[in-house]
Amino acid sequence: MSASASVSTRRLQGTILRSVSRSFYLSIRFLPTPLREPVALAYLLARTTDTVADTISISTNLRTEALQMLSNAIQAKASREVVVDLIASFLPLQQDSTERRLLESLPGCLDWLEHVEEADRNDIRVLLAKITHGQMLDLLRFNNPAEIRALQSAADLDEYTYLVAGCVGEFWTRLCFRHVREFASLSEGEMLTLGKRYGMALQLINVLRDAGSDLRMGRCYFPDEELRAAHLTGPQILSEPERFQPIYRRWTEKAQDGLECGLRYSRAIRNRRVRAATVLPALIGAGTLALLRDAGMSMLDRRVKVSRREVRGIIASLAITLASRSQIDAIFGRAKLLRSSLIAED
């Protein structure tokens, strides 16, 4: 890699990554150097595709086509001119300056992708193919924001959470077994299964947390088969939330079970730095679920999020104790008891 390319890569791993995700940036700093590069690059590419998918001022059909072009570029099946044209059409539509900088950095990310280790590059491409497929399915399913549509079945929700996050758990596992000596006390197959369920749980928590705002955008990720069994429609969730609560509670319990898989996954990791980076989302997720349970159906009308102060406290505890398993268990137990007084207002 040339000197200029190295400078660009350091900027992407530093300034750009920090601007699009402060919490992930803090988490990735725990990782050993061989893991930081492929993990950071995969995250930036996934955030870029997410930015394209979420540009609501462009029609669903055009966003779907743009996602396909972007996916082709990541898979090295499209010319650089296509990427430049894509950036030019989406940049003026970004109201957030960090999203604009992220899109501007896409050529640098694609250059970086060509220079990472071949096995890592292949894994990144497999991961991004799944993520962009999930994003395109989302656009197809919810192509009319004026009409609340629900996923058809529990299998559809499982598919969605796998494509946009469960596959990340598998990606993380393969990277770690390749780059971290004696990575885990469990087999690679066991860790792949736990990692998949862990990732799916984290995305399910996002679905639970964002249920109200998603419904107002015409998106209901909760299965229509379950709503119909409760004689409930998507629009009625907002007007009659108490009837929706049993369905919401069942999916909350499933998310909690997935977080327990994440805890088992993390406790099996021998490298303390990797253990700390891996368990952090589970600890924040446990706190988020606790806040959602405490808020009840009022969460449909407000944003529930673990406070930055609480997140900083978790990170400090992990750092001070070198992510000891006993400390992880203790933090996880406390996180499950968070109350609404700790909901972030920022």
N, C-alpha and C positions, 0 to 999 in steps of 0.2 A: 504494500500500500504506500502511495506517495506521501510526502510530508503534508501537502495541502489536504489530502484525503484524511489523514490522521487528525488534523486540526478540526476538520468538519465532523468527524466521528466523535471527538471529545466534546464538541459543542452539542451534538445531538444527545449524547449520554448525560450531559450536564444541564445547560441552560434550557434546551427544548424539553427534555424529559421532566425537569423540575417544574416547568411552567404548565404542563398539561396534567400533572398528577403529583402533588406534593407528598401524599401518603405513600404512593408507590415508589417515588424517588427515595424516600426515607427507608423503605423496606429493602430496596435493591442495594442500598449501601452496605447491608449486612453480608451480601453474597461475596464469595471468593471471586477473584478477577476472571477466571475462565467462564463463569456463569453470567457475569454482569452483561457482557456484550450481546450474546444471543437473546437473553431475556429482555434487555432494554430495546433492542431492535424489533423484536416481535411485538412488544407493547406499542411502540411508536407506529408501526404499520397497522396494527389493529385499531388504534385510535384514529388514524387517518381514514381508514375505511368507515369507521363509525361517524366521523365528521361528514363524509360524503352522504352516507345513509340518512343523516339527520338534517340535511339542508332542505328544510320543508318548503322553501320558496321555489324549489324546482319540482316538477311533476314526478310522480312515482315512477313512471316509465323511464324518464331520463335519468333518475337516480339509479334505477336498476341497471340501465345500460352503462352508466359511469362506474358502478361497482364491478360489473363484469370486465370492463376495460382495465380497471385498477387491479383486479385479480389477475388478469392476463399479464400485466406488467410485472407483478410480483413473481409470477411463474415464469418470467422471461419469455413470454409469448406475444409481447407487444413492443413496438418501437418506442424509443425515448420521446419522439415527437408526439405520440399519443398521450404520454404522461404530461408533457408541457401544455398541450391543448386542454387536458382535463383540469389542470391547475388554473389555467387562465379563465376557464368558465366558472369555476366554483369560488375562487378567491374573493371577487367583489361581493359575494353574497354572505360572507362570514362577518357577523357583527362582533364576534369575540376576537380580539387581537391574537390571543394564544392559538386559536384555531387557524387563523391566517398564517401564523408563523409555522404551524405544524404542516399545513399544505405546502407552503413554500419549501419546506425541508424534504419533501417527498423524493426529489431526484437524489439528494444526498443519502437518504435511507436506502434507495435502490442500489446506489453505488456501494454502500456499506454491505448490503446483502451479498453482493458478488464477491466480497473479500473475506467473509467469515468462513470458518472451517466447513468443508463440504457436507459432513453429516449434520451439522447445525443448520446449514442453509436448507437442506432437504426437509428437516423437521419444521423449520419456520414456514416453508412453503406449504407443507401438509396442513399445518395449523391454520394458516391464513386462508387456505381453500375452504376449510370447514367454517371458519368464522364468516367469511363473505357469503357463503351459501346460506348460513343462518340469517344474515342481515337481509339478503334478497328475499328469502321466504317471508320475513317479517314485513317487508314492503308489499309483497304480493297479498298477504293475508289482511293487512290493514291499509288498504289503498284508498279509503274514503274516511277522512277524519270527522266528517259530519254524521257518520253512522257508527255506533258502538258495535263492534264485532268481537265475538269470543272465539278462542281456539276450540276446535271440535272435541278434543278428548284429552285425557291425562297424558296419553302417549305423545300428543303434539307438544304439550308443555315440557315433557321430559326431553323431547327432541330439541326443542329450542334451547333449553338450559344446557344441553350437551354441546350443541354446535357453537354457542357463543362463550362457553366457560368450562364445561366438563372436559372438552378436548385440551384446554389449557393445562388442566391437572395432569393429563397424559403427557403433554409436551414437557412440562416441568420435570416429570419423573424420568423421562428418557434422557433429558439433558443432564440431570444430576447423576444418574447411573453411569453416564459416559465421562463426566468431568470430575466427580467427587469420589475420591478413593473410599472404599467400604462405606458407601452412602447410607445404607439402611440395614436394620436388623431383620427386616422382612424381605421376601423375594421381590423381584421386579414385577412379576405378575400381580402379587398382592398389593404392591404400592400403586400400580397402574389402576387397579380397581378402586382403591381408596381415594386416589387422586382425582379420578373421574367424578366420583360421588361428591367429593369436597368442592370441586369447581362448580358442579351443578347446584350445590347448596348455596354457594355464594351468589350465583345469578338468581336463584329463587328468592333470596333475601332482597335483591334489587327489585324483583317483581312485586314482592309483598310491600316493600317500602314505597314504591312508586305507583301503587294501585290506583290511587285517586287521580293523580295527574295523568296517568295512562288512559284512564276511562274518559277523561275530559278531552283527550286527543283521539278518541275512537278506538282505543286498544284495550281489550279485555283478555288477559292471558289465562284467566281461570276457565276451565273446560265447560263448554256449553252443555255437555251431558250431565255435569254436576249441577249446573244452574237450573236446567229443566227438571231434574229430579226434585229440586227445592221449589219448583214453580216460580222461578225467578228469571228475569231477563237482565242483560247487561245494563241498560239504563236504570233499572230498578235498584241496582246495587247502591247508587248514590242517593236515591230517594228513600230506600228502605234498608239501610245498612245492617240492622239487627238480624234480618233474614239471611244476609250474606255471611254473618259471623261464623257459623259452623264450618262453611267451606273454607273460609280464610284460616280458621284455626287448624284444620287438617293439613293445609299446606305449610303452615307455620311449624307444625310438628315434624313434617317431612324435612323441612329446612334444618331444624334442630338435629335430626338424625344424621343429616349430611355433614353438619359441623362436627358431630362426634366422630365421624369418619376422618375429618380433617385433623382432629386432635390425635387420633390414633396414628395417622400418617406422620404428623409432625413429631410425635414422641418416638417414632421408630428411626428418626434421622440421627445419625451419630455426630455429624459435624454441627457444632453449636451455632455457628453463624448462619448456616443454611436452615437449621431448625428455627432460629429466630425469625428469619425472613419468611419462612413457610407458614409459621403459626400465627403471625400477626393478623392476616385477614380473618382467621377463625375467631380470634379474640375480639376483634372489632365487630364481626358478624354476630357473635353471642350477645354483645352489648346492644346491637341494633335490634335483635329479636326481643330482648328484654324490654326495650323501650316501646316496641310495637305492641307487645302484650299489655304493657302498662297503659298505653294510649287508647287501646280498644279501637272501636270503629271511628273514633275522632281522627285517626291517622289518615282517613280518606280526605280530610280537609286541611292537613298541615304536613310540613316536611319533618320527618323524624330522622335524626342523625346523631351519632355519638359525637360529643363535643371534641374539639381539637385538644382541649386540656386533658380529657380522658385518654385520647390517643397518645399524646405525648407522655402521659404517665405510664401507659402500657409499654411504650418503646423504652423508656428509661428503666423500667423494671426488668425487661428482657436484657438490656445492655449490662445493668449492674450485676445481675445474677448469672450472666453468660447463658441465658435461656435454659436454665436448669429445668428438668422435667417437673420437679415438685413446684417450682414457681409458675410454670405454665399452667399446671392444674389449678393452682390457687387463683391466678388471674382469670382463668376461664370460669371458675366458680363465682368469682366476684362479678364478672361481666354479665353473667346470666341474671344478676340481681339489680342491674342498673335501673334507676327510676327516672321519671320524666323530668325531674329537676336538672338532669344532666343533658337534656336535649339541646343540641347546638342551635343557636339562633343565627349564626353566620353562615 
